[in-house]
Amino acid sequence: MRRYVLRSVEGQAEKAVELENVDQPSVGSGDLLIRVRACSLNYRDLLMKRGLSASGGDEPVVPLSDGAGEIVEVGSNVEGWAEGDRVALTFFRDWESGPFSMRYHKAARGGSCDGVLTEYVSVPAHSVVKIPDSLSYSAAACLPCAYLTAWQALMERPAERVGPGRMLLCLGTGGVSIAALQIAKAAGAEVIITSSSDEKRRKAEALRADHTISYVENPDWDRLVHEITEKQGADQVIEVGGAGTLGCSMNSVRAGGTISLIGVLTGFQPPEESLFPLVAKAADLQGIYVGSREMFTSMIEYIVEHRISPVIDCTFGFEEAVDAYEYLESARHFGKVVIKW
Ligand SMILES: NC(=O)c1ccc[n+]([C@@H]2O[C@H](COP(=O)([O-])OP(=O)(O)OC[C@H]3O[C@@H](n4cnc5c(N)ncnc54)[C@H](OP(=O)(O)O)[C@@H]3O)[C@@H](O)[C@H]2O)c1
């Protein structure tokens, strides 16, 4: 079978994404053999390629955390699954339910354990979820990281779930932010979203974003958030930018609101701004790390109930995986980038 691996190259800062032929994996008694049919990329996969992700591990590793496919073999001790079942894999192999634990870092797919950019993968039966008939393999492959992160931030962790009467602020139009927009609109919330691109702002409006802001034309976009919210601020911020956006996010959140700290799009450096606004506003800063299998199952029920279709910008073939990486890196996408075969 064919699979890709991430491998360091002497003298180069970035790892190479290399295609190789290997034997099909054997299936342990507690495992499922999955024929992977689609994967999606996340910004984290670029960090992994640059050797910058916290969830990296030994090399070579099969990249990408997010995949979906069909079960083609069931381990002798596995109950409840059958050949032909359609599944998506979880981001953390072993986080089934309950609160996060540092031990789950040991098996984050596409980082500290093998991922899904491979024709077949053998995985423990506890690390997949069933996907509904209404979702294609490509759509299901968008869910394990970006959608589940948005779901946990909006529906699992905050004291108050997103819903009618709540104002959400999303930064940019990448995978996590568009997932948050869709989940929040389905819940009846009002959404402000920022983007560097007018065309992407129009696309966000087509997804029922209530207000859009160009963060390029308005570097102090927190002022516009204040105008839109009549000086109240947003109830919750999906903070995917990190150090470079946290100052504006702190200014944008309302008193008693929540900043869901998710990303590092502006880098890993510490923020220049004082964190004191969080104290002055009695606001929560909540670190979010993808989610558990149990959260994934709840999210799928919600996606089916609200007929949410993950937003796929474009799709590449298995042989075009390197092009898919380059496309994600160009940040031309709106929502998700998929590899399908
Ligand atoms: N904590 C977790 O569990 C978790 C899970 C998933 C992702 N993440 C992190 O969250 C971040 C987003 O991930 P992703 O996969 O959604 O990324 P992505 O799809 O690659 O998002 C790229 C988009 O982000 C927007 N962006 C870039 N810089 C920005 C800035 N300074 N201000 C506002 N928007 C900006 C741009 O949108 P426009 O083109 O519209 O300007 C860009 O197209 C990454 O840092 C990733 O590592 C964390």
Ligand as a Chemical Component Dictionary entry (heavy atoms), coordinates in Angstrom:
data_LIG
# 
_chem_comp.id                   LIG 
_chem_comp.type                 NON-POLYMER 
_chem_comp.pdbx_formal_charge   0 
_chem_comp.three_letter_code    LIG 
# 
loop_
_chem_comp_atom.comp_id 
_chem_comp_atom.atom_id 
_chem_comp_atom.alt_atom_id 
_chem_comp_atom.type_symbol 
_chem_comp_atom.charge 
_chem_comp_atom.model_Cartn_x 
_chem_comp_atom.model_Cartn_y 
_chem_comp_atom.model_Cartn_z 
_chem_comp_atom.pdbx_ordinal 
LIG N1  N1  N 0  -6.096  24.138 20.185 1  
LIG C1  C1  C 0  -6.553  23.264 19.297 2  
LIG O1  O1  O 0  -7.067  22.216 19.624 3  
LIG C2  C2  C 0  -6.501  23.620 17.849 4  
LIG C3  C3  C 0  -7.259  22.899 16.927 5  
LIG C4  C4  C 0  -7.262  23.309 15.605 6  
LIG C5  C5  C 0  -6.493  24.394 15.231 7  
LIG N2  N2  N 1  -5.730  25.026 16.143 8  
LIG C6  C6  C 0  -4.961  26.212 15.776 9  
LIG O2  O2  O 0  -5.897  27.209 15.404 10 
LIG C7  C7  C 0  -5.371  27.992 14.355 11 
LIG C8  C8  C 0  -6.304  27.915 13.156 12 
LIG O3  O3  O 0  -6.264  26.623 12.625 13 
LIG P1  P1  P 0  -6.986  26.294 11.245 14 
LIG O4  O4  O 0  -6.627  24.891 10.900 15 
LIG O5  O5  O -1 -8.400  26.715 11.329 16 
LIG O6  O6  O 0  -6.171  27.294 10.287 17 
LIG P2  P2  P 0  -6.358  27.642 8.768  18 
LIG O7  O7  O 0  -7.524  26.928 8.184  19 
LIG O8  O8  O 0  -5.048  27.448 8.103  20 
LIG O9  O9  O 0  -6.689  29.198 8.842  21 
LIG C9  C9  C 0  -6.039  30.112 8.008  22 
LIG C10 C10 C 0  -6.811  31.414 8.053  23 
LIG O10 O10 O 0  -6.628  32.077 9.283  24 
LIG C11 C11 C 0  -6.837  33.453 9.104  25 
LIG N3  N3  N 0  -5.777  34.243 9.729  26 
LIG C12 C12 C 0  -4.449  34.159 9.569  27 
LIG N4  N4  N 0  -3.831  35.114 10.293 28 
LIG C13 C13 C 0  -4.802  35.830 10.895 29 
LIG C14 C14 C 0  -4.820  36.962 11.754 30 
LIG N5  N5  N 0  -3.698  37.577 12.127 31 
LIG N6  N6  N 0  -6.011  37.420 12.183 32 
LIG C15 C15 C 0  -7.161  36.818 11.820 33 
LIG N7  N7  N 0  -7.216  35.738 11.001 34 
LIG C16 C16 C 0  -6.051  35.261 10.557 35 
LIG C17 C17 C 0  -6.823  33.732 7.600  36 
LIG O11 O11 O 0  -8.185  33.981 7.226  37 
LIG P3  P3  P 0  -8.539  35.082 6.086  38 
LIG O12 O12 O 0  -7.930  34.525 4.841  39 
LIG O13 O13 O 0  -10.006 35.117 6.093  40 
LIG O14 O14 O 0  -7.887  36.360 6.511  41 
LIG C18 C18 C 0  -6.310  32.414 7.024  42 
LIG O15 O15 O 0  -6.827  32.135 5.754  43 
LIG C19 C19 C 0  -3.969  27.456 14.092 44 
LIG O16 O16 O 0  -3.029  28.195 14.835 45 
LIG C20 C20 C 0  -4.033  26.037 14.602 46 
LIG O17 O17 O 0  -2.755  25.560 14.980 47 
LIG C21 C21 C 0  -5.708  24.659 17.451 48 
# 
loop_
_chem_comp_bond.comp_id 
_chem_comp_bond.atom_id_1 
_chem_comp_bond.atom_id_2 
_chem_comp_bond.value_order 
_chem_comp_bond.pdbx_ordinal 
LIG N1  C1  SING 1  
LIG C1  O1  DOUB 2  
LIG C1  C2  SING 3  
LIG C2  C3  SING 4  
LIG C2  C21 DOUB 5  
LIG C3  C4  DOUB 6  
LIG C4  C5  SING 7  
LIG C5  N2  DOUB 8  
LIG N2  C6  SING 9  
LIG N2  C21 SING 10 
LIG C6  O2  SING 11 
LIG C6  C20 SING 12 
LIG O2  C7  SING 13 
LIG C7  C8  SING 14 
LIG C7  C19 SING 15 
LIG C8  O3  SING 16 
LIG O3  P1  SING 17 
LIG P1  O4  DOUB 18 
LIG P1  O5  SING 19 
LIG P1  O6  SING 20 
LIG O6  P2  SING 21 
LIG P2  O7  DOUB 22 
LIG P2  O8  SING 23 
LIG P2  O9  SING 24 
LIG O9  C9  SING 25 
LIG C9  C10 SING 26 
LIG C10 O10 SING 27 
LIG C10 C18 SING 28 
LIG O10 C11 SING 29 
LIG C11 N3  SING 30 
LIG C11 C17 SING 31 
LIG N3  C12 SING 32 
LIG N3  C16 SING 33 
LIG C12 N4  DOUB 34 
LIG N4  C13 SING 35 
LIG C13 C14 SING 36 
LIG C13 C16 DOUB 37 
LIG C14 N5  SING 38 
LIG C14 N6  DOUB 39 
LIG N6  C15 SING 40 
LIG C15 N7  DOUB 41 
LIG N7  C16 SING 42 
LIG C17 O11 SING 43 
LIG C17 C18 SING 44 
LIG O11 P3  SING 45 
LIG P3  O12 DOUB 46 
LIG P3  O13 SING 47 
LIG P3  O14 SING 48 
LIG C18 O15 SING 49 
LIG C19 O16 SING 50 
LIG C19 C20 SING 51 
LIG C20 O17 SING 52 
# 
